[in-house]
Amino acid sequence: MMSSSTCSVSSISGMFLVNKPKGMTSHDVVAKIRRKGGFSRVGHGGTLDPMATGVLPVFIGKSTRLSELLHAWDKTYRFEVTFGVTTDTGDAEGNVLEKFEFERIQESEIKAVLPGFLGKRQQKPPMFSAVKKNGIPLYRLARKGIEVEREPRMIEIYGLSLLEIQEKKALFHLQCSKGTFVRTVAQELGESLGIGGHVSILERDGFGRFRMEDTVSLDSLLEMIGEGSFSQCLFLPEDIFQDLPEIRILDSHLTGVFKGANLTGFQIYRIGGLFNFSETVRICDRKGKCIALGKGLVSSHELERLPKGLPVAQVDKLVGGL
């Protein structure tokens, strides 16, 4: 749920969901927001290619520490494949490698290969990607004509459906785990049909529980930042992780949280939701403002029968302030 509260630039901590425009890198989006708002700490989660559009989380302040956690969330994409042409990047911005002659693709042929993409599988990162090899992004090597061996990664595709078909193009919807390269899926679709292919349109329309309707355009966000009204499209940490179990603590013990101290039973004001040992929990003040994310040192079922002086959760990442 979006916050409507006001925040000063110095204390802001939260997330903007930007509908990234085509032709910009994710870093470009971050740079524009940083310059416009004068924010000292800005970062993004889940890199999108320059040609891609759609849901891009941008974090401000202490919430930049959350990007690693959001990167692990599942994602959904709408993407168009142009068949009959392969490129060195796997998308429309690359150099053409090979062309195939055919009249039109058949819906029945596409639907016949889709089940083979579902489930867990190994996928090798493309050379034109931000994945690093010995500390160097692969795309920098690729631009120099250097190709290196890449370790395949385990991914999972939960759903891949055909939405629309034209003569030599088709629109798909993909539901997948973290680390999935849509360009590689497009190339493999072309290979499975024997006619090659590349991504010609790519939009991320889902990131975890967030969808396109939760986003704001970059231009609108920059305008709101300039007017000082950006809080209306800011997701606070408690909004981002509203599905996580919650431990609210007495305000007199907040200082200990900021110092990274473990929480003990007598510091707890209220528990919301159930959790097991080592599961992630929200650590909040008495009113529900998320101060940190932590790990349960016991299960929620054990709390009532344990001595109040024993540690029950440890602070992992500070994401908010007073």
C-alpha positions as CSV (number, residue, x, y, z in Angstrom):
1,M,0.0,0.0,0.0
2,M,1.4,3.4,-0.9
3,S,2.3,5.8,1.8
4,S,0.7,9.2,1.8
5,S,2.9,10.5,4.6
6,T,5.4,13.2,4.1
7,C,9.1,12.4,4.4
8,S,12.2,14.7,4.4
9,V,14.9,13.9,1.9
10,S,17.4,13.2,4.7
11,S,15.2,10.6,6.4
12,I,13.4,8.9,3.5
13,S,13.7,5.2,3.2
14,G,11.5,3.2,0.8
15,M,10.9,2.1,-2.7
16,F,9.6,3.7,-5.9
17,L,8.2,1.4,-8.6
18,V,9.2,3.0,-11.9
19,N,7.8,2.0,-15.3
20,K,11.2,2.1,-16.9
21,P,11.1,3.7,-20.3
22,K,12.7,2.1,-23.4
23,G,16.2,3.2,-24.3
24,M,17.5,3.8,-20.8
25,T,19.6,1.6,-18.6
26,S,18.5,0.9,-15.1
27,H,21.5,2.9,-13.9
28,D,20.3,5.9,-16.0
29,V,17.0,5.8,-14.1
30,V,18.7,5.7,-10.8
31,A,21.0,8.6,-11.8
32,K,18.1,10.8,-12.8
33,I,16.2,10.2,-9.6
34,R,19.4,10.9,-7.5
35,R,20.1,14.2,-9.3
36,K,16.5,15.4,-9.2
37,G,16.0,14.7,-5.5
38,G,19.5,15.1,-4.2
39,F,19.3,11.7,-2.5
40,S,22.6,10.4,-1.3
41,R,21.6,6.7,-1.5
42,V,19.7,5.4,-4.4
43,G,19.8,1.9,-6.0
44,H,17.7,-0.4,-8.1
45,G,16.7,-4.1,-8.0
46,G,16.4,-6.4,-10.9
47,T,18.3,-4.9,-13.9
48,L,16.3,-4.3,-17.1
49,D,18.0,-4.1,-20.5
50,P,17.9,-0.7,-22.2
51,M,15.4,-1.9,-24.7
52,A,13.1,-3.3,-22.0
53,T,10.3,-1.5,-20.2
54,G,8.3,-2.2,-17.1
55,V,8.5,-2.7,-13.4
56,L,11.8,-1.4,-11.9
57,P,12.1,-1.1,-8.1
58,V,14.2,1.9,-7.1
59,F,15.3,2.1,-3.5
60,I,16.0,5.3,-1.4
61,G,18.0,5.6,1.8
62,K,18.5,2.6,4.1
63,S,16.0,0.6,1.9
64,T,18.8,0.2,-0.7
65,R,19.8,-2.7,1.5
66,L,16.6,-4.4,0.4
67,S,17.6,-4.8,-3.3
68,E,19.2,-8.2,-2.7
69,L,16.1,-9.6,-1.1
70,L,13.8,-8.4,-3.9
71,H,16.2,-9.7,-6.5
72,A,15.1,-13.2,-5.3
73,W,11.5,-12.6,-6.1
74,D,9.7,-14.3,-9.1
75,K,9.0,-12.1,-12.1
76,T,6.7,-12.0,-15.1
77,Y,7.3,-10.7,-18.6
78,R,5.4,-10.0,-21.8
79,F,7.8,-10.4,-24.7
80,E,7.6,-10.5,-28.5
81,V,9.8,-12.9,-30.5
82,T,10.7,-12.1,-34.1
83,F,11.4,-15.5,-35.7
84,G,13.7,-16.1,-38.6
85,V,16.6,-13.8,-37.5
86,T,19.2,-14.4,-34.8
87,T,21.4,-11.7,-33.3
88,D,24.5,-11.6,-31.2
89,T,22.7,-10.0,-28.3
90,G,19.5,-12.1,-28.5
91,D,17.4,-8.9,-29.0
92,A,16.6,-6.4,-31.7
93,E,19.6,-4.1,-30.8
94,G,22.2,-6.7,-31.8
95,N,24.0,-7.5,-35.0
96,V,22.3,-10.1,-37.3
97,L,24.0,-13.4,-37.2
98,E,21.7,-15.6,-39.3
99,K,18.5,-15.4,-41.3
100,F,16.0,-18.2,-42.1
101,E,13.6,-18.4,-44.9
102,F,10.0,-19.4,-44.2
103,E,6.5,-18.1,-44.9
104,R,4.9,-17.9,-41.5
105,I,5.0,-19.6,-38.1
106,Q,2.2,-22.0,-37.1
107,E,0.3,-21.7,-33.8
108,S,0.2,-25.4,-33.5
109,E,4.0,-25.7,-33.8
110,I,4.6,-23.0,-31.2
111,K,2.2,-24.6,-28.7
112,A,3.8,-28.0,-29.2
113,V,7.2,-26.8,-27.9
114,L,6.0,-24.7,-25.0
115,P,5.6,-27.5,-22.4
116,G,9.3,-28.4,-22.9
117,F,10.3,-25.0,-21.3
118,L,8.4,-25.5,-18.1
119,G,10.0,-26.5,-14.8
120,K,13.5,-26.3,-13.4
121,R,16.3,-26.2,-16.0
122,Q,19.9,-25.0,-16.5
123,Q,20.3,-21.8,-18.4
124,K,23.6,-20.2,-19.4
125,P,23.8,-16.4,-19.0
126,P,24.3,-14.6,-22.4
127,M,27.5,-12.8,-23.1
128,F,25.6,-9.5,-23.4
129,S,24.5,-9.4,-19.7
130,A,25.5,-7.7,-16.5
131,V,26.7,-11.1,-15.0
132,K,30.3,-10.7,-13.9
133,K,33.2,-13.0,-14.7
134,N,36.3,-12.3,-12.5
135,G,34.7,-9.0,-11.5
136,I,34.1,-7.8,-15.1
137,P,30.6,-7.6,-16.6
138,L,30.2,-10.0,-19.5
139,Y,28.8,-7.3,-21.8
140,R,32.1,-5.4,-21.6
141,L,33.9,-8.5,-22.8
142,A,31.3,-9.1,-25.5
143,R,31.7,-5.6,-26.9
144,K,35.4,-6.4,-27.3
145,G,34.6,-9.6,-29.2
146,I,35.7,-11.8,-26.3
147,E,33.6,-14.8,-25.3
148,V,34.3,-16.7,-22.1
149,E,32.9,-19.8,-20.6
150,R,29.8,-19.2,-18.4
151,E,28.5,-21.4,-15.7
152,P,24.9,-22.4,-16.3
153,R,22.4,-21.5,-13.5
154,M,19.4,-23.3,-12.2
155,I,16.2,-21.4,-13.1
156,E,12.5,-22.3,-13.0
157,I,9.8,-21.4,-15.5
158,Y,6.4,-21.7,-14.0
159,G,4.4,-20.6,-17.0
160,L,5.0,-19.8,-20.7
161,S,1.9,-19.0,-22.8
162,L,1.3,-17.8,-26.3
163,L,-0.8,-14.6,-26.3
164,E,-0.8,-13.5,-30.0
165,I,0.7,-14.6,-33.3
166,Q,1.4,-12.8,-36.5
167,E,3.2,-14.0,-39.7
168,K,6.7,-14.1,-38.3
169,K,6.2,-12.7,-34.8
170,A,4.6,-14.0,-31.6
171,L,3.8,-12.5,-28.2
172,F,4.3,-14.5,-25.1
173,H,3.8,-14.3,-21.3
174,L,6.4,-15.7,-19.0
175,Q,6.4,-16.5,-15.3
176,C,9.8,-17.3,-14.0
177,S,12.3,-17.4,-11.1
178,K,15.1,-15.0,-10.5
179,G,18.1,-15.2,-12.9
180,T,16.0,-16.1,-16.0
181,F,17.2,-14.3,-19.1
182,V,14.2,-13.7,-21.4
183,R,16.5,-13.2,-24.4
184,T,17.8,-16.7,-23.9
185,V,14.3,-18.1,-23.7
186,A,13.5,-16.3,-27.0
187,Q,16.6,-17.8,-28.7
188,E,15.7,-21.3,-27.5
189,L,12.2,-20.9,-28.8
190,G,13.6,-20.1,-32.2
191,E,16.0,-23.0,-32.0
192,S,13.3,-25.5,-31.0
193,L,11.3,-24.4,-34.1
194,G,14.4,-24.6,-36.3
195,I,14.0,-21.0,-37.5
196,G,15.9,-18.9,-35.0
197,G,14.5,-15.9,-33.2
198,H,15.2,-12.9,-31.0
199,V,13.4,-10.6,-28.6
200,S,11.9,-7.6,-30.3
201,I,9.7,-6.3,-27.4
202,L,10.3,-6.9,-23.7
203,E,8.2,-5.7,-20.8
204,R,8.4,-6.8,-17.2
205,D,4.9,-6.6,-15.9
206,G,5.3,-8.3,-12.6
207,F,7.9,-8.3,-9.8
208,G,6.9,-10.4,-6.8
209,R,3.4,-9.3,-5.8
210,F,3.8,-5.9,-7.6
211,R,2.3,-5.3,-11.0
212,M,2.4,-2.6,-13.7
213,E,-0.6,-0.8,-12.2
214,D,1.6,-0.2,-9.1
215,T,4.2,1.7,-11.1
216,V,4.7,5.4,-11.9
217,S,6.3,6.8,-15.0
218,L,9.8,8.2,-14.7
219,D,8.6,11.6,-15.9
220,S,5.8,11.7,-13.4
221,L,8.1,10.6,-10.6
222,L,10.7,13.3,-11.4
223,E,7.9,15.9,-11.5
224,M,6.6,14.8,-8.1
225,I,10.2,14.8,-6.6
226,G,10.6,18.4,-7.9
227,E,7.3,19.4,-6.2
228,G,8.1,17.6,-3.0
229,S,5.1,15.3,-3.3
230,F,6.9,12.0,-4.0
231,S,5.6,10.4,-0.8
232,Q,2.4,9.6,-2.5
233,C,4.1,6.9,-4.6
234,L,6.6,5.7,-2.0
235,F,6.4,2.2,-0.7
236,L,7.7,2.0,2.9
237,P,9.5,-1.1,4.1
238,E,6.3,-2.3,5.9
239,D,4.4,-1.9,2.6
240,I,7.0,-3.9,0.6
241,F,7.1,-6.8,3.0
242,Q,3.6,-6.7,4.3
243,D,3.3,-10.5,3.9
244,L,6.2,-11.2,6.3
245,P,5.4,-12.0,9.9
246,E,5.9,-9.1,12.2
247,I,7.6,-8.5,15.6
248,R,6.7,-5.2,17.2
249,I,8.9,-4.1,20.0
250,L,8.6,-1.6,22.8
251,D,9.9,1.8,21.7
252,S,12.3,1.9,24.7
253,H,14.3,-0.9,23.0
254,L,14.6,0.7,19.6
255,T,18.2,1.9,20.3
256,G,19.3,-1.7,20.6
257,V,17.8,-2.6,17.2
258,F,19.8,0.2,15.6
259,K,22.9,-1.2,17.2
260,G,22.1,-4.7,15.8
261,A,21.4,-6.3,19.2
262,N,19.3,-9.5,19.3
263,L,15.7,-9.1,20.5
264,T,14.7,-10.9,23.6
265,G,11.2,-11.9,24.7
266,F,10.7,-9.1,27.2
267,Q,11.2,-6.5,24.5
268,I,8.3,-7.7,22.4
269,Y,5.1,-5.6,22.3
270,R,3.2,-7.8,19.8
271,I,3.6,-10.6,17.3
272,G,1.8,-10.7,14.0
273,G,1.8,-13.9,11.9
274,L,3.7,-17.1,12.4
275,F,7.3,-17.9,11.7
276,N,9.8,-20.7,12.1
277,F,13.4,-20.7,13.1
278,S,15.6,-18.8,10.7
279,E,12.7,-17.4,8.7
280,T,12.7,-13.7,7.8
281,V,10.6,-11.3,10.0
282,R,9.8,-7.6,10.0
283,I,11.0,-5.9,13.1
284,C,8.8,-2.9,13.8
285,D,8.2,-0.2,16.4
286,R,5.1,-0.2,18.5
287,K,3.0,1.5,15.7
288,G,4.1,-0.9,13.0
289,K,6.8,1.2,11.2
290,C,9.4,-1.3,9.9
291,I,12.8,-0.6,11.3
292,A,14.7,-3.7,10.2
293,L,14.4,-7.2,8.8
294,G,15.7,-10.0,10.9
295,K,15.8,-13.8,11.4
296,G,13.8,-15.8,13.9
297,L,16.0,-17.5,16.5
298,V,13.0,-19.6,17.6
299,S,9.6,-20.3,16.2
300,S,6.6,-18.2,17.0
301,H,5.0,-21.2,18.7
302,E,7.9,-21.4,21.2
303,L,7.6,-17.8,22.4
304,E,5.0,-18.2,25.1
305,R,6.9,-21.0,26.9
306,L,10.4,-19.6,26.7
307,P,12.0,-17.5,29.4
308,K,11.5,-13.8,28.5
309,G,15.3,-13.1,28.7
310,L,16.2,-15.4,25.8
311,P,17.0,-14.1,22.3
312,V,14.1,-14.6,19.9
313,A,15.3,-12.8,16.8
314,Q,18.4,-11.2,15.3
315,V,18.7,-8.0,13.3
316,D,19.8,-8.7,9.7
317,K,19.3,-5.4,7.8
318,L,18.3,-2.0,9.1
319,V,15.8,-0.4,6.6
320,G,14.3,2.5,8.5
321,G,15.0,5.2,11.0
322,L,13.2,7.1,13.7
